[in-house]
Amino acid sequence: MIDPEVRCPCLSGEQYGQCCGRFHSGEAEAPTAEQLMRSRYAAFAVGDEAYLLRTWHPSTRPRRIDIDPEQAWRRLDILRTTAGGLLDQTGTVEFVAHYRHHGERGSLREHSRFVREHRQWFYVDAL
């Protein structure tokens, strides 16, 4: 984990402890699909496999995630969201996540599907 007073890896501009850190610790649940997406990106950035598994819908969740410690996540760009708000049950988030791996730059573009069950958002899969 990282210092709660440093800037959050999701680039919201907030401190980690007041942003994604509170979701990672279980202190709070992400209230929207976009905030869950941002917190999952931040979990990859800080290596929090447990949070990634906990927020992955049981119907599509893998047994484990192999986070590559050599892959440094650098920036998250949210391109578009559909639904996924406080009163919605489903939503999508399209994003580009930028990284460095062994000195090479790369990016991952994904259009992710989310569902809310029992007031908790879950990542389902990529469209």
C-alpha positions as CSV (number, residue, x, y, z in Angstrom):
1,M,0.0,0.0,0.0
2,I,1.0,3.6,-0.4
3,D,1.0,6.6,1.9
4,P,-2.6,7.9,2.3
5,E,-1.3,11.5,1.9
6,V,0.2,11.1,-1.6
7,R,-1.7,11.9,-4.8
8,C,-4.1,9.1,-5.7
9,P,-2.9,7.0,-8.7
10,C,-6.3,7.4,-10.4
11,L,-5.4,11.1,-10.9
12,S,-8.5,12.5,-9.4
13,G,-6.4,15.2,-7.8
14,E,-7.3,13.9,-4.3
15,Q,-5.0,12.3,-1.7
16,Y,-5.0,8.5,-1.9
17,G,-6.5,8.1,1.6
18,Q,-9.5,10.3,0.8
19,C,-9.9,8.8,-2.7
20,C,-9.3,5.2,-3.7
21,G,-7.6,4.3,-0.5
22,R,-10.8,4.3,1.4
23,F,-12.3,1.8,-1.1
24,H,-9.2,-0.4,-1.0
25,S,-9.3,-0.6,2.8
26,G,-13.0,-1.4,2.9
27,E,-13.9,1.8,4.8
28,A,-16.3,2.7,1.9
29,E,-17.8,1.3,-1.3
30,A,-17.4,3.1,-4.6
31,P,-20.7,4.9,-5.2
32,T,-20.6,4.9,-9.0
33,A,-19.3,2.6,-11.8
34,E,-16.7,5.3,-12.8
35,Q,-15.4,5.5,-9.2
36,L,-15.1,1.7,-9.1
37,M,-13.2,1.8,-12.4
38,R,-10.8,4.4,-11.0
39,S,-10.3,2.5,-7.8
40,R,-9.6,-0.7,-9.7
41,Y,-7.0,1.1,-11.8
42,A,-5.5,2.4,-8.6
43,A,-5.5,-1.1,-7.2
44,F,-3.5,-2.3,-10.2
45,A,-1.1,0.6,-9.6
46,V,-0.5,-0.2,-5.9
47,G,-0.7,-4.0,-6.4
48,D,-3.9,-4.7,-4.4
49,E,-4.9,-8.1,-5.8
50,A,-7.4,-8.7,-3.0
51,Y,-9.4,-5.5,-3.9
52,L,-9.5,-6.4,-7.6
53,L,-10.9,-9.9,-6.8
54,R,-13.4,-8.5,-4.2
55,T,-14.8,-6.0,-6.8
56,W,-14.9,-8.5,-9.6
57,H,-18.4,-10.0,-10.2
58,P,-18.5,-13.6,-8.9
59,S,-19.9,-14.8,-12.3
60,T,-16.7,-13.8,-14.2
61,R,-14.1,-13.5,-11.4
62,P,-10.8,-15.4,-12.0
63,R,-9.3,-17.5,-9.1
64,R,-6.3,-15.1,-9.0
65,I,-4.7,-12.2,-10.7
66,D,-1.1,-12.0,-11.5
67,I,0.0,-8.4,-11.1
68,D,3.3,-7.8,-12.9
69,P,5.4,-5.7,-10.5
70,E,7.5,-4.5,-13.5
71,Q,4.4,-2.9,-15.0
72,A,4.0,0.7,-13.8
73,W,0.6,2.3,-14.3
74,R,1.1,6.0,-15.2
75,R,-2.2,7.6,-16.2
76,L,-5.9,6.9,-16.6
77,D,-8.1,8.6,-19.1
78,I,-11.8,8.1,-18.8
79,L,-13.2,8.4,-22.4
80,R,-16.9,7.8,-21.8
81,T,-19.4,6.5,-19.3
82,T,-23.0,5.3,-19.7
83,A,-25.3,5.0,-16.7
84,G,-23.4,3.7,-13.7
85,G,-24.7,6.5,-11.4
86,L,-26.0,6.5,-7.9
87,L,-29.5,5.2,-8.9
88,D,-28.4,2.8,-11.7
89,Q,-28.0,-0.9,-11.6
90,T,-25.7,-1.2,-14.6
91,G,-23.1,1.0,-16.3
92,T,-20.2,1.1,-18.7
93,V,-16.9,2.9,-18.6
94,E,-14.6,3.3,-21.6
95,F,-11.0,4.2,-20.6
96,V,-7.4,4.2,-21.7
97,A,-4.8,3.1,-19.0
98,H,-1.2,4.1,-19.8
99,Y,1.7,2.1,-18.4
100,R,5.5,1.4,-18.7
101,H,6.8,-2.1,-18.8
102,H,10.5,-2.7,-19.0
103,G,11.1,0.8,-20.2
104,E,8.5,0.6,-23.0
105,R,5.4,2.7,-23.0
106,G,2.0,1.1,-23.7
107,S,-1.7,1.5,-23.2
108,L,-4.8,-0.6,-22.6
109,R,-8.1,0.6,-24.0
110,E,-11.2,-1.1,-22.7
111,H,-14.9,-0.6,-22.5
112,S,-15.9,-2.2,-19.2
113,R,-19.2,-3.4,-18.0
114,F,-20.3,-2.9,-14.3
115,V,-23.3,-4.1,-12.3
116,R,-24.6,-3.0,-8.9
117,E,-25.9,-5.6,-6.5
118,H,-26.9,-5.0,-2.9
119,R,-25.6,-1.4,-3.2
120,Q,-22.1,-2.5,-4.3
121,W,-20.7,-2.0,-7.8
122,F,-18.8,-4.9,-9.5
123,Y,-16.7,-5.1,-12.6
124,V,-18.2,-7.8,-14.9
125,D,-16.2,-7.8,-18.1
126,A,-15.0,-5.9,-21.1
127,L,-17.3,-5.4,-24.1
